[in-house]
């Protein structure tokens, strides 16, 4: 499995599979070595915590869990899900991400 990831922290993504299918959210973290990402308010799990200094009462918390990157698709500026391509930027000669649907450069 290649560790090239088409999604970065801060991207808006659409969920393609699982219990949260169809939802969109912002990527909070990308775990490249496990090929997973954590998306805001998606794939929530219930976690029971003991009282500690951070939460003196303890209790039940909802926490985002990682999703495999193959189940995520980038959402472009138009709000539509798109595949990601790469091409060289003429000015800076660096590789940039490009929307396959519209051809526009992704920030």
Rosetta blueprint (number, residue, H / E / L):
1 X L
2 X L
3 X L
4 X L
5 X L
6 X L
7 X L
8 X L
9 X L
10 X L
11 X L
12 X E
13 X E
14 X E
15 X E
16 X L
17 X L
18 X L
19 X L
20 X L
21 X L
22 X L
23 X L
24 X E
25 X E
26 X E
27 X E
28 X E
29 X E
30 X E
31 X E
32 X L
33 X L
34 X L
35 X L
36 X E
37 X E
38 X E
39 X E
40 X L
41 X L
42 X L
43 X L
44 X E
45 X E
46 X E
47 X E
48 X E
49 X E
50 X L
51 X L
52 X L
53 X L
54 X L
55 X L
56 X L
57 X L
58 X L
59 X E
60 X E
61 X E
62 X E
63 X E
64 X E
65 X L
66 X L
67 X E
68 X E
69 X H
70 X H
71 X H
72 X E
73 X E
74 X E
75 X E
76 X L
77 X L
78 X L
79 X L
80 X L
81 X E
82 X E
83 X L
84 X E
85 X E
86 X E
87 X E
88 X E
89 X L
90 X L
91 X L
92 X L
93 X L
94 X L
95 X E
96 X E
97 X E
98 X E
99 X E
100 X L
101 X L
102 X L
103 X L
104 X L
105 X E
106 X L
107 X L
